[in-house]
């Protein structure tokens, strides 16, 4: 029993000294949208913490290439007017601005998970708070 307790304490101490950071998956997104919906589509990408990397014309449509966090892409199909999109994994990036950061520390990496935030037309659904450990 003492061996298990000693191992647990050693692991907790090592984890604190390692300064862990949460990483979030970033997806490479390619959207094909009619020109009349460009403002809505680009605004939707920006509202989801996305970075537009390029726009190229193809006939009467535009192809938009962007990088967007995976957590922000859930429910996007319902919010994309007239757009067709595909996405694939691109990289991991540190998740910035945790729940315990104030306004001036928003660029600091997250060291504890954020509670989920509902998006889209299901935003009125109440989610339970995660258990505090």
N, CA, C and O atoms as CSV, one atom per row, in Angstrom:
chain,resi,resn,atom,element,x,y,z
A,1,UNK,N,N,0.827,-1.192,0.000
A,1,UNK,CA,C,0.000,0.000,0.000
A,1,UNK,C,C,0.873,1.259,0.000
A,1,UNK,O,O,0.590,2.206,-0.733
A,2,UNK,N,N,1.918,1.272,0.807
A,2,UNK,CA,C,2.807,2.436,0.872
A,2,UNK,C,C,3.471,2.692,-0.479
A,2,UNK,O,O,3.724,3.840,-0.844
A,3,UNK,N,N,3.753,1.608,-1.227
A,3,UNK,CA,C,4.372,1.757,-2.537
A,3,UNK,C,C,3.428,2.479,-3.508
A,3,UNK,O,O,3.865,3.330,-4.283
A,4,UNK,N,N,2.126,2.134,-3.462
A,4,UNK,CA,C,1.146,2.792,-4.326
A,4,UNK,C,C,1.018,4.279,-3.984
A,4,UNK,O,O,0.942,5.120,-4.880
A,5,UNK,N,N,0.993,4.595,-2.705
A,5,UNK,CA,C,0.874,5.991,-2.279
A,5,UNK,C,C,2.113,6.772,-2.699
A,5,UNK,O,O,2.000,7.896,-3.186
A,6,UNK,N,N,3.286,6.189,-2.514
A,6,UNK,CA,C,4.526,6.868,-2.901
A,6,UNK,C,C,4.568,7.096,-4.414
A,6,UNK,O,O,4.997,8.156,-4.870
A,7,UNK,N,N,4.128,6.116,-5.183
A,7,UNK,CA,C,4.099,6.261,-6.638
A,7,UNK,C,C,3.128,7.354,-7.071
A,7,UNK,O,O,3.426,8.146,-7.966
A,8,UNK,N,N,1.965,7.387,-6.428
A,8,UNK,CA,C,0.969,8.410,-6.748
A,8,UNK,C,C,1.489,9.808,-6.434
A,8,UNK,O,O,1.318,10.727,-7.235
A,9,UNK,N,N,2.116,9.974,-5.286
A,9,UNK,CA,C,2.664,11.280,-4.913
A,9,UNK,C,C,3.795,11.700,-5.845
A,9,UNK,O,O,3.906,12.873,-6.200
A,10,UNK,N,N,4.624,10.755,-6.237
A,10,UNK,CA,C,5.721,11.062,-7.157
A,10,UNK,C,C,5.170,11.488,-8.517
A,10,UNK,O,O,5.686,12.420,-9.134
A,11,UNK,N,N,4.129,10.811,-8.981
A,11,UNK,CA,C,3.532,11.169,-10.268
A,11,UNK,C,C,2.915,12.562,-10.206
A,11,UNK,O,O,3.107,13.359,-11.124
A,12,UNK,N,N,2.179,12.869,-9.141
A,12,UNK,CA,C,1.571,14.195,-9.000
A,12,UNK,C,C,2.639,15.286,-8.966
A,12,UNK,O,O,2.466,16.338,-9.582
A,13,UNK,N,N,3.728,15.049,-8.263
A,13,UNK,CA,C,4.814,16.026,-8.186
A,13,UNK,C,C,5.461,16.229,-9.558
A,13,UNK,O,O,5.749,17.360,-9.950
A,14,UNK,N,N,5.687,15.135,-10.283
A,14,UNK,CA,C,6.295,15.236,-11.620
A,14,UNK,C,C,5.369,15.976,-12.585
A,14,UNK,O,O,5.840,16.762,-13.408
A,15,UNK,N,N,4.060,15.736,-12.497
A,15,UNK,CA,C,3.113,16.406,-13.389
A,15,UNK,C,C,3.098,17.911,-13.132
A,15,UNK,O,O,3.006,18.693,-14.078
A,16,UNK,N,N,3.188,18.326,-11.878
A,16,UNK,CA,C,3.211,19.758,-11.565
A,16,UNK,C,C,4.485,20.412,-12.101
A,16,UNK,O,O,4.438,21.528,-12.617
A,17,UNK,N,N,5.607,19.734,-11.983
A,17,UNK,CA,C,6.881,20.291,-12.442
A,17,UNK,C,C,6.973,20.326,-13.970
A,17,UNK,O,O,7.708,21.142,-14.528
A,18,UNK,N,N,6.234,19.449,-14.646
A,18,UNK,CA,C,6.299,19.386,-16.108
A,18,UNK,C,C,5.554,20.543,-16.773
A,18,UNK,O,O,5.768,20.797,-17.958
A,19,UNK,N,N,4.690,21.249,-16.050
A,19,UNK,CA,C,3.877,22.336,-16.587
A,19,UNK,C,C,3.133,21.902,-17.854
A,19,UNK,O,O,3.396,22.433,-18.933
A,20,UNK,N,N,2.206,20.941,-17.734
A,20,UNK,CA,C,1.491,20.445,-18.918
A,20,UNK,C,C,0.621,21.525,-19.553
A,20,UNK,O,O,0.146,22.437,-18.875
A,21,UNK,N,N,0.423,21.410,-20.848
A,21,UNK,CA,C,-0.385,22.349,-21.624
A,21,UNK,C,C,-1.358,21.531,-22.463
A,21,UNK,O,O,-0.975,20.527,-23.064
A,22,UNK,N,N,-2.620,21.960,-22.504
A,22,UNK,CA,C,-3.602,21.288,-23.349
A,22,UNK,C,C,-3.380,21.684,-24.806
A,22,UNK,O,O,-3.152,22.852,-25.119
A,23,UNK,N,N,-3.451,20.693,-25.688
A,23,UNK,CA,C,-3.318,20.940,-27.119
A,23,UNK,C,C,-4.659,20.671,-27.782
A,23,UNK,O,O,-5.384,19.758,-27.385
A,24,UNK,N,N,-4.989,21.472,-28.799
A,24,UNK,CA,C,-6.221,21.232,-29.532
A,24,UNK,C,C,-5.895,20.937,-30.985
A,24,UNK,O,O,-4.964,21.517,-31.544
A,25,UNK,N,N,-6.658,20.035,-31.604
A,25,UNK,CA,C,-6.418,19.730,-33.019
A,25,UNK,C,C,-6.910,20.868,-33.905
A,25,UNK,O,O,-8.000,21.405,-33.709
A,26,UNK,N,N,-6.085,21.220,-34.877
A,26,UNK,CA,C,-6.427,22.241,-35.868
A,26,UNK,C,C,-6.663,21.526,-37.187
A,26,UNK,O,O,-5.850,20.708,-37.618
A,27,UNK,N,N,-7.787,21.844,-37.825
A,27,UNK,CA,C,-8.162,21.185,-39.063
A,27,UNK,C,C,-7.917,22.105,-40.252
A,27,UNK,O,O,-8.118,23.316,-40.157
A,28,UNK,N,N,-7.486,21.535,-41.361
A,28,UNK,CA,C,-7.372,22.251,-42.629
A,28,UNK,C,C,-8.731,22.115,-43.302
A,28,UNK,O,O,-9.168,21.003,-43.601
A,29,UNK,N,N,-9.399,23.235,-43.540
A,29,UNK,CA,C,-10.756,23.237,-44.075
A,29,UNK,C,C,-10.743,23.858,-45.465
A,29,UNK,O,O,-10.094,24.879,-45.694
A,30,UNK,N,N,-11.462,23.237,-46.383
A,30,UNK,CA,C,-11.635,23.777,-47.731
A,30,UNK,C,C,-13.132,23.885,-47.998
A,30,UNK,O,O,-13.855,22.889,-47.961
A,31,UNK,N,N,-13.585,25.108,-48.267
A,31,UNK,CA,C,-15.004,25.370,-48.506
A,31,UNK,C,C,-15.210,25.805,-49.943
A,31,UNK,O,O,-14.394,26.544,-50.494
A,32,UNK,N,N,-16.291,25.353,-50.552
A,32,UNK,CA,C,-16.695,25.802,-51.878
A,32,UNK,C,C,-18.040,26.476,-51.686
A,32,UNK,O,O,-19.010,25.838,-51.276
A,33,UNK,N,N,-18.097,27.784,-51.986
A,33,UNK,CA,C,-19.325,28.547,-51.750
A,33,UNK,C,C,-19.598,29.489,-52.911
A,33,UNK,O,O,-18.666,30.005,-53.528
A,34,UNK,N,N,-20.876,29.716,-53.211
A,34,UNK,CA,C,-21.220,30.720,-54.228
A,34,UNK,C,C,-20.767,32.100,-53.769
A,34,UNK,O,O,-20.699,32.376,-52.571
A,35,UNK,N,N,-20.463,32.952,-54.720
A,35,UNK,CA,C,-19.931,34.276,-54.399
A,35,UNK,C,C,-20.879,35.095,-53.531
A,35,UNK,O,O,-20.426,35.889,-52.706
A,36,UNK,N,N,-22.192,34.916,-53.702
A,36,UNK,CA,C,-23.144,35.715,-52.918
A,36,UNK,C,C,-23.143,35.365,-51.427
A,36,UNK,O,O,-23.658,36.138,-50.619
A,37,UNK,N,N,-22.573,34.212,-51.046
A,37,UNK,CA,C,-22.520,33.818,-49.645
A,37,UNK,C,C,-21.134,34.022,-49.023
A,37,UNK,O,O,-20.908,33.613,-47.885
A,38,UNK,N,N,-20.216,34.640,-49.747
A,38,UNK,CA,C,-18.836,34.780,-49.259
A,38,UNK,C,C,-18.755,35.485,-47.913
A,38,UNK,O,O,-18.014,35.041,-47.036
A,39,UNK,N,N,-19.499,36.573,-47.727
A,39,UNK,CA,C,-19.444,37.314,-46.466
A,39,UNK,C,C,-19.877,36.462,-45.289
A,39,UNK,O,O,-19.238,36.477,-44.237
A,40,UNK,N,N,-20.968,35.713,-45.464
A,40,UNK,CA,C,-21.467,34.855,-44.388
A,40,UNK,C,C,-20.497,33.719,-44.085
A,40,UNK,O,O,-20.262,33.392,-42.922
A,41,UNK,N,N,-19.938,33.119,-45.126
A,41,UNK,CA,C,-19.023,31.989,-44.932
A,41,UNK,C,C,-17.739,32.448,-44.238
A,41,UNK,O,O,-17.293,31.813,-43.283
A,42,UNK,N,N,-17.145,33.541,-44.709
A,42,UNK,CA,C,-15.907,34.033,-44.092
A,42,UNK,C,C,-16.187,34.512,-42.671
A,42,UNK,O,O,-15.375,34.281,-41.776
A,43,UNK,N,N,-17.324,35.176,-42.447
A,43,UNK,CA,C,-17.699,35.584,-41.091
A,43,UNK,C,C,-17.876,34.389,-40.177
A,43,UNK,O,O,-17.493,34.437,-39.007
A,44,UNK,N,N,-18.456,33.309,-40.701
A,44,UNK,CA,C,-18.618,32.085,-39.910
A,44,UNK,C,C,-17.293,31.463,-39.529
A,44,UNK,O,O,-17.137,30.957,-38.417
A,45,UNK,N,N,-16.334,31.496,-40.443
A,45,UNK,CA,C,-15.000,30.954,-40.134
A,45,UNK,C,C,-14.334,31.795,-39.047
A,45,UNK,O,O,-13.764,31.250,-38.102
A,46,UNK,N,N,-14.404,33.114,-39.176
A,46,UNK,CA,C,-13.788,33.985,-38.170
A,46,UNK,C,C,-14.455,33.824,-36.806
A,46,UNK,O,O,-13.774,33.863,-35.781
A,47,UNK,N,N,-15.782,33.642,-36.778
A,47,UNK,CA,C,-16.473,33.488,-35.499
A,47,UNK,C,C,-16.114,32.173,-34.818
A,47,UNK,O,O,-16.362,32.006,-33.624
A,48,UNK,N,N,-15.538,31.248,-35.560
A,48,UNK,CA,C,-15.126,29.954,-35.009
A,48,UNK,C,C,-13.613,29.895,-34.768
A,48,UNK,O,O,-13.028,28.812,-34.761
A,49,UNK,N,N,-12.998,31.024,-34.576
A,49,UNK,CA,C,-11.561,31.153,-34.314
A,49,UNK,C,C,-10.720,30.648,-35.489
A,49,UNK,O,O,-9.589,30.205,-35.289
A,50,UNK,N,N,-11.253,30.711,-36.698
A,50,UNK,CA,C,-10.553,30.236,-37.882
A,50,UNK,C,C,-9.666,31.297,-38.495
A,50,UNK,O,O,-9.880,32.493,-38.297
A,51,UNK,N,N,-8.672,30.854,-39.239
A,51,UNK,CA,C,-7.757,31.731,-39.955
A,51,UNK,C,C,-7.899,31.440,-41.446
A,51,UNK,O,O,-7.640,30.322,-41.891
A,52,UNK,N,N,-8.308,32.444,-42.213
A,52,UNK,CA,C,-8.426,32.293,-43.666
A,52,UNK,C,C,-7.014,32.299,-44.249
A,52,UNK,O,O,-6.234,33.213,-43.982
A,53,UNK,N,N,-6.689,31.286,-45.042
A,53,UNK,CA,C,-5.354,31.185,-45.633
A,53,UNK,C,C,-5.348,31.545,-47.116
A,53,UNK,O,O,-4.303,31.862,-47.684
A,54,UNK,N,N,-6.517,31.492,-47.731
A,54,UNK,CA,C,-6.559,31.860,-49.138
A,54,UNK,C,C,-7.945,31.689,-49.725
A,54,UNK,O,O,-8.741,30.874,-49.258
A,55,UNK,N,N,-8.221,32.475,-50.761
A,55,UNK,CA,C,-9.477,32.392,-51.498
A,55,UNK,C,C,-9.122,32.407,-52.976
A,55,UNK,O,O,-8.359,33.261,-53.429
A,56,UNK,N,N,-9.677,31.462,-53.727
A,56,UNK,CA,C,-9.425,31.455,-55.171
A,56,UNK,C,C,-10.743,31.267,-55.920
A,56,UNK,O,O,-11.601,30.500,-55.483
A,57,UNK,N,N,-10.906,31.964,-57.047
A,57,UNK,CA,C,-12.136,31.835,-57.822
A,57,UNK,C,C,-12.144,30.548,-58.642
A,57,UNK,O,O,-11.109,30.094,-59.129
A,58,UNK,N,N,-13.325,29.979,-58.781
A,58,UNK,CA,C,-13.511,28.828,-59.666
A,58,UNK,C,C,-14.915,28.933,-60.254
A,58,UNK,O,O,-15.890,28.518,-59.629
A,59,UNK,N,N,-15.007,29.483,-61.440
A,59,UNK,CA,C,-16.306,29.701,-62.077
A,59,UNK,C,C,-17.098,30.737,-61.296
A,59,UNK,O,O,-16.606,31.833,-61.028
A,60,UNK,N,N,-18.332,30.385,-60.930
A,60,UNK,CA,C,-19.176,31.299,-60.159
A,60,UNK,C,C,-19.035,31.075,-58.653
A,60,UNK,O,O,-19.739,31.703,-57.862
A,61,UNK,N,N,-18.142,30.195,-58.265
A,61,UNK,CA,C,-17.941,29.911,-56.838
A,61,UNK,C,C,-16.550,30.354,-56.408
A,61,UNK,O,O,-15.714,30.726,-57.233
A,62,UNK,N,N,-16.325,30.307,-55.126
A,62,UNK,CA,C,-15.014,30.610,-54.551
A,62,UNK,C,C,-14.595,29.441,-53.686
A,62,UNK,O,O,-15.425,28.829,-53.012
A,63,UNK,N,N,-13.308,29.129,-53.703
A,63,UNK,CA,C,-12.744,28.098,-52.833
A,63,UNK,C,C,-11.987,28.811,-51.727
A,63,UNK,O,O,-11.071,29.592,-51.989
A,64,UNK,N,N,-12.375,28.538,-50.494
A,64,UNK,CA,C,-11.768,29.172,-49.322
A,64,UNK,C,C,-10.975,28.108,-48.584
A,64,UNK,O,O,-11.498,27.039,-48.268
A,65,UNK,N,N,-9.720,28.403,-48.314
A,65,UNK,CA,C,-8.874,27.509,-47.511
A,65,UNK,C,C,-8.634,28.174,-46.163
A,65,UNK,O,O,-8.278,29.350,-46.093
A,66,UNK,N,N,-8.834,27.408,-45.094
A,66,UNK,CA,C,-8.708,27.976,-43.754
A,66,UNK,C,C,-8.230,26.918,-42.781
A,66,UNK,O,O,-8.291,25.722,-43.063
A,67,UNK,N,N,-7.752,27.374,-41.629
A,67,UNK,CA,C,-7.409,26.508,-40.505
A,67,UNK,C,C,-8.355,26.846,-39.367
A,67,UNK,O,O,-8.471,28.005,-38.970
A,68,UNK,N,N,-9.037,25.820,-38.837
A,68,UNK,CA,C,-10.047,26.028,-37.802
A,68,UNK,C,C,-9.884,24.944,-36.737
A,68,UNK,O,O,-9.657,23.783,-37.077
A,69,UNK,N,N,-9.997,25.304,-35.439
A,69,UNK,CA,C,-9.964,24.283,-34.395
A,69,UNK,C,C,-11.114,23.285,-34.572
A,69,UNK,O,O,-12.235,23.676,-34.898
A,70,UNK,N,N,-10.835,22.014,-34.359
A,70,UNK,CA,C,-11.844,20.967,-34.535
A,70,UNK,C,C,-13.056,21.209,-33.645
A,70,UNK,O,O,-14.186,20.989,-34.082
A,71,UNK,N,N,-12.854,21.651,-32.422
A,71,UNK,CA,C,-13.982,21.849,-31.504
A,71,UNK,C,C,-14.959,22.890,-32.023
A,71,UNK,O,O,-16.133,22.869,-31.652
A,72,UNK,N,N,-14.499,23.800,-32.873
A,72,UNK,CA,C,-15.362,24.844,-33.415
A,72,UNK,C,C,-16.122,24.382,-34.662
A,72,UNK,O,O,-17.063,25.051,-35.089
A,73,UNK,N,N,-15.731,23.263,-35.243
A,73,UNK,CA,C,-16.348,22.812,-36.489
A,73,UNK,C,C,-17.597,21.959,-36.272
A,73,UNK,O,O,-18.330,21.700,-37.227
A,74,UNK,N,N,-17.857,21.514,-35.035
A,74,UNK,CA,C,-19.050,20.712,-34.781
A,74,UNK,C,C,-20.286,21.565,-35.021
A,74,UNK,O,O,-20.396,22.658,-34.466
A,75,UNK,N,N,-21.210,21.087,-35.831
A,75,UNK,CA,C,-22.425,21.815,-36.153
A,75,UNK,C,C,-22.256,22.830,-37.260
A,75,UNK,O,O,-23.186,23.588,-37.537
A,76,UNK,N,N,-21.100,22.872,-37.906
A,76,UNK,CA,C,-20.870,23.877,-38.942
A,76,UNK,C,C,-21.754,23.654,-40.161
A,76,UNK,O,O,-22.166,24.622,-40.800
A,77,UNK,N,N,-22.054,22.411,-40.497
A,77,UNK,CA,C,-22.848,22.129,-41.696
A,77,UNK,C,C,-24.205,22.821,-41.637
A,77,UNK,O,O,-24.720,23.253,-42.668
A,78,UNK,N,N,-24.785,22.929,-40.459
A,78,UNK,CA,C,-26.088,23.589,-40.323
A,78,UNK,C,C,-25.967,25.102,-40.460
A,78,UNK,O,O,-26.938,25.766,-40.824
A,79,UNK,N,N,-24.790,25.660,-40.173
A,79,UNK,CA,C,-24.592,27.109,-40.204
A,79,UNK,C,C,-23.972,27.613,-41.506
A,79,UNK,O,O,-23.828,28.824,-41.678
A,80,UNK,N,N,-23.602,26.726,-42.424
A,80,UNK,CA,C,-22.928,27.128,-43.662
A,80,UNK,C,C,-23.948,27.248,-44.784
A,80,UNK,O,O,-24.380,26.234,-45.332
A,81,UNK,N,N,-24.343,28.468,-45.136
A,81,UNK,CA,C,-25.364,28.625,-46.175
A,81,UNK,C,C,-24.806,28.339,-47.571
A,81,UNK,O,O,-23.924,29.052,-48.050
A,82,UNK,N,N,-25.316,27.309,-48.206
A,82,UNK,CA,C,-24.934,27.016,-49.579
A,82,UNK,C,C,-23.484,26.604,-49.771
A,82,UNK,O,O,-23.003,26.593,-50.904
A,83,UNK,N,N,-22.766,26.262,-48.697
A,83,UNK,CA,C,-21.350,25.906,-48.821
A,83,UNK,C,C,-21.175,24.402,-48.673
A,83,UNK,O,O,-21.890,23.739,-47.923
A,84,UNK,N,N,-20.214,23.895,-49.403
A,84,UNK,CA,C,-19.794,22.505,-49.273
A,84,UNK,C,C,-18.389,22.558,-48.712
A,84,UNK,O,O,-17.566,23.344,-49.180
A,85,UNK,N,N,-18.098,21.726,-47.707
A,85,UNK,CA,C,-16.765,21.799,-47.126
A,85,UNK,C,C,-16.206,20.416,-46.858
A,85,UNK,O,O,-16.938,19.434,-46.737
A,86,UNK,N,N,-14.888,20.369,-46.771
A,86,UNK,CA,C,-14.185,19.166,-46.354
A,86,UNK,C,C,-13.107,19.604,-45.380
A,86,UNK,O,O,-12.623,20.734,-45.433
A,87,UNK,N,N,-12.738,18.690,-44.489
A,87,UNK,CA,C,-11.680,19.032,-43.548
A,87,UNK,C,C,-10.839,17.796,-43.270
A,87,UNK,O,O,-11.297,16.657,-43.370
A,88,UNK,N,N,-9.586,18.074,-42.917
A,88,UNK,CA,C,-8.656,17.010,-42.540
A,88,UNK,C,C,-7.744,17.553,-41.448
A,88,UNK,O,O,-7.548,18.762,-41.325
A,89,UNK,N,N,-7.195,16.646,-40.667
A,89,UNK,CA,C,-6.306,17.056,-39.580
A,89,UNK,C,C,-5.062,17.733,-40.142
A,89,UNK,O,O,-4.508,17.289,-41.148
A,90,UNK,N,N,-4.620,18.817,-39.484
A,90,UNK,CA,C,-3.426,19.535,-39.918
A,90,UNK,C,C,-2.335,19.518,-38.856
A,90,UNK,O,O,-1.201,19.138,-39.144
A,91,UNK,N,N,-2.664,19.926,-37.626
A,91,UNK,CA,C,-1.641,20.029,-36.578
A,91,UNK,C,C,-2.310,20.209,-35.223
A,91,UNK,O,O,-3.530,20.346,-35.129
A,92,UNK,N,N,-1.494,20.205,-34.180
A,92,UNK,CA,C,-1.947,20.553,-32.836
A,92,UNK,C,C,-1.371,21.921,-32.470
A,92,UNK,O,O,-0.255,22.257,-32.865
A,93,UNK,N,N,-2.142,22.708,-31.711
A,93,UNK,CA,C,-1.670,23.986,-31.195
A,93,UNK,C,C,-2.070,24.086,-29.723
A,93,UNK,O,O,-3.078,23.507,-29.317
A,94,UNK,N,N,-1.290,24.816,-28.919
A,94,UNK,CA,C,-1.687,25.006,-27.522
A,94,UNK,C,C,-3.027,25.734,-27.444
A,94,UNK,O,O,-3.275,26.693,-28.176
A,95,UNK,N,N,-3.879,25.260,-26.545
A,95,UNK,CA,C,-5.175,25.893,-26.320
A,95,UNK,C,C,-4.949,27.086,-25.409
A,95,UNK,O,O,-4.446,26.929,-24.297
A,96,UNK,N,N,-5.317,28.284,-25.869
A,96,UNK,CA,C,-5.040,29.504,-25.121
A,96,UNK,C,C,-6.270,29.987,-24.372
A,96,UNK,O,O,-7.399,29.746,-24.798
A,97,UNK,N,N,-6.047,30.674,-23.244
A,97,UNK,CA,C,-7.122,31.317,-22.500
A,97,UNK,C,C,-8.005,30.367,-21.744
A,97,UNK,O,O,-9.120,30.090,-22.185
A,98,UNK,N,N,-7.552,29.858,-20.624
A,98,UNK,CA,C,-8.314,28.917,-19.818
A,98,UNK,C,C,-9.397,29.581,-18.985
A,98,UNK,O,O,-9.554,30.801,-19.026
A,99,UNK,N,N,-10.152,28.776,-18.221
A,99,UNK,CA,C,-11.262,29.306,-17.444
A,99,UNK,C,C,-10.818,30.188,-16.283
A,99,UNK,O,O,-11.594,31.018,-15.809
A,100,UNK,N,N,-9.600,30.023,-15.825
A,100,UNK,CA,C,-9.130,30.784,-14.671
A,100,UNK,C,C,-8.238,31.962,-15.070
A,100,UNK,O,O,-7.534,32.510,-14.222
A,101,UNK,N,N,-8.255,32.358,-16.337
A,101,UNK,CA,C,-7.431,33.486,-16.774
A,101,UNK,C,C,-8.266,34.749,-16.790
A,101,UNK,O,O,-9.451,34.723,-17.123
A,102,UNK,N,N,-7.637,35.856,-16.427
A,102,UNK,CA,C,-8.344,37.130,-16.514
A,102,UNK,C,C,-8.041,37.782,-17.864
A,102,UNK,O,O,-7.353,37.188,-18.694
A,103,UNK,N,N,-8.538,38.976,-18.089
A,103,UNK,CA,C,-8.428,39.632,-19.390
A,103,UNK,C,C,-7.012,39.794,-19.895
A,103,UNK,O,O,-6.780,39.658,-21.097
A,104,UNK,N,N,-6.049,40.081,-19.025
A,104,UNK,CA,C,-4.688,40.326,-19.490
A,104,UNK,C,C,-3.882,39.057,-19.680
A,104,UNK,O,O,-2.779,39.108,-20.225
A,105,UNK,N,N,-4.402,37.919,-19.244
A,105,UNK,CA,C,-3.664,36.659,-19.339
A,105,UNK,C,C,-4.302,35.724,-20.371
A,105,UNK,O,O,-4.111,34.511,-20.287
A,106,UNK,N,N,-5.053,36.254,-21.339
A,106,UNK,CA,C,-5.769,35.435,-22.305
A,106,UNK,C,C,-4.838,34.671,-23.254
A,106,UNK,O,O,-5.258,33.676,-23.845
A,107,UNK,N,N,-3.600,35.107,-23.412
A,107,UNK,CA,C,-2.676,34.428,-24.312
A,107,UNK,C,C,-1.922,33.293,-23.652
A,107,UNK,O,O,-1.120,32.623,-24.303
A,108,UNK,N,N,-2.167,33.063,-22.366
A,108,UNK,CA,C,-1.460,31.997,-21.649
A,108,UNK,C,C,-2.069,30.646,-22.007
A,108,UNK,O,O,-3.283,30.549,-22.185
A,109,UNK,N,N,-1.246,29.599,-22.114
A,109,UNK,CA,C,-1.778,28.267,-22.413
A,109,UNK,C,C,-2.702,27.778,-21.298
A,109,UNK,O,O,-2.533,28.135,-20.132
A,110,UNK,N,N,-3.667,26.967,-21.673
A,110,UNK,CA,C,-4.614,26.390,-20.722
A,110,UNK,C,C,-3.941,25.254,-19.973
A,110,UNK,O,O,-3.292,24.399,-20.576
A,111,UNK,N,N,-4.099,25.249,-18.666
A,111,UNK,CA,C,-3.555,24.159,-17.868
A,111,UNK,C,C,-4.656,23.315,-17.251
A,111,UNK,O,O,-4.369,22.306,-16.607
A,112,UNK,N,N,-5.929,23.712,-17.437
A,112,UNK,CA,C,-7.073,22.902,-17.020
A,112,UNK,C,C,-8.163,23.054,-18.066
A,112,UNK,O,O,-8.251,24.098,-18.713
A,113,UNK,N,N,-8.999,22.031,-18.247
A,113,UNK,CA,C,-9.988,22.084,-19.327
A,113,UNK,C,C,-11.049,23.157,-19.118
A,113,UNK,O,O,-11.407,23.493,-17.989
A,114,UNK,N,N,-11.546,23.691,-20.248
A,114,UNK,CA,C,-12.644,24.648,-20.222
A,114,UNK,C,C,-13.963,23.878,-20.216
A,114,UNK,O,O,-14.033,22.770,-20.748
A,115,UNK,N,N,-15.008,24.453,-19.622
A,115,UNK,CA,C,-16.319,23.799,-19.744
A,115,UNK,C,C,-16.820,23.941,-21.181
A,115,UNK,O,O,-16.497,24.926,-21.844
A,116,UNK,N,N,-17.598,22.980,-21.675
A,116,UNK,CA,C,-18.077,23.056,-23.056
A,116,UNK,C,C,-19.031,24.225,-23.254
A,116,UNK,O,O,-19.798,24.572,-22.356
A,117,UNK,N,N,-18.976,24.836,-24.450
A,117,UNK,CA,C,-19.850,25.953,-24.797
A,117,UNK,C,C,-20.694,25.521,-25.979
A,117,UNK,O,O,-20.147,25.215,-27.038
A,118,UNK,N,N,-22.035,25.485,-25.827
A,118,UNK,CA,C,-22.876,25.066,-26.953
A,118,UNK,C,C,-22.853,26.103,-28.073
A,118,UNK,O,O,-22.710,27.299,-27.819
A,119,UNK,N,N,-22.996,25.636,-29.318
A,119,UNK,CA,C,-22.970,26.511,-30.482
A,119,UNK,C,C,-24.171,26.223,-31.363
A,119,UNK,O,O,-24.813,25.181,-31.230
A,120,UNK,N,N,-24.472,27.150,-32.262
A,120,UNK,CA,C,-25.508,26.942,-33.259
A,120,UNK,C,C,-26.901,27.002,-32.690
A,120,UNK,O,O,-27.151,27.654,-31.676
A,121,UNK,N,N,-27.819,26.303,-33.366
A,121,UNK,CA,C,-29.208,26.397,-32.956
A,121,UNK,C,C,-29.505,25.621,-31.678
A,121,UNK,O,O,-30.602,25.752,-31.135
A,122,UNK,N,N,-28.574,24.821,-31.181
A,122,UNK,CA,C,-28.770,24.083,-29.936
A,122,UNK,C,C,-28.132,24.804,-28.754
A,122,UNK,O,O,-27.857,24.181,-27.728
A,123,UNK,N,N,-27.893,26.115,-28.883
A,123,UNK,CA,C,-27.193,26.847,-27.833
A,123,UNK,C,C,-28.025,27.010,-26.571
A,123,UNK,O,O,-27.483,27.394,-25.534
A,124,UNK,N,N,-29.319,26.733,-26.623
A,124,UNK,CA,C,-30.156,26.846,-25.434
A,124,UNK,C,C,-30.105,25.621,-24.553
A,124,UNK,O,O,-30.704,25.619,-23.478
A,125,UNK,N,N,-29.404,24.569,-24.975
A,125,UNK,CA,C,-29.311,23.341,-24.202
A,125,UNK,C,C,-28.345,23.546,-23.047
A,125,UNK,O,O,-27.213,23.985,-23.249
A,126,UNK,N,N,-28.788,23.229,-21.841
A,126,UNK,CA,C,-27.924,23.372,-20.671
A,126,UNK,C,C,-27.028,22.150,-20.541
A,126,UNK,O,O,-27.505,21.015,-20.554
A,127,UNK,N,N,-25.742,22.387,-20.416
A,127,UNK,CA,C,-24.780,21.310,-20.243
A,127,UNK,C,C,-24.352,21.236,-18.784
A,127,UNK,O,O,-24.199,22.274,-18.140
A,128,UNK,N,N,-24.154,20.037,-18.248
A,128,UNK,CA,C,-23.704,19.938,-16.863
A,128,UNK,C,C,-22.255,20.406,-16.756
A,128,UNK,O,O,-21.468,20.253,-17.690
A,129,UNK,N,N,-21.921,20.975,-15.611
A,129,UNK,CA,C,-20.544,21.393,-15.360
A,129,UNK,C,C,-19.679,20.157,-15.154
A,129,UNK,O,O,-20.141,19.188,-14.551
A,130,UNK,N,N,-18.427,20.161,-15.640
A,130,UNK,CA,C,-17.549,19.012,-15.417
A,130,UNK,C,C,-17.225,18.884,-13.934
A,130,UNK,O,O,-17.156,19.874,-13.206
A,131,UNK,N,N,-17.029,17.648,-13.509
A,131,UNK,CA,C,-16.694,17.400,-12.094
A,131,UNK,C,C,-15.345,18.005,-11.772
A,131,UNK,O,O,-14.394,17.881,-12.544
A,132,UNK,N,N,-15.268,18.655,-10.639
A,132,UNK,CA,C,-13.996,19.239,-10.177
A,132,UNK,C,C,-13.237,18.169,-9.410
A,132,UNK,O,O,-13.790,17.500,-8.536
A,133,UNK,N,N,-11.978,18.020,-9.744
A,133,UNK,CA,C,-11.143,16.998,-9.089
A,133,UNK,C,C,-10.334,17.639,-7.999
A,133,UNK,O,O,-9.563,16.960,-7.321
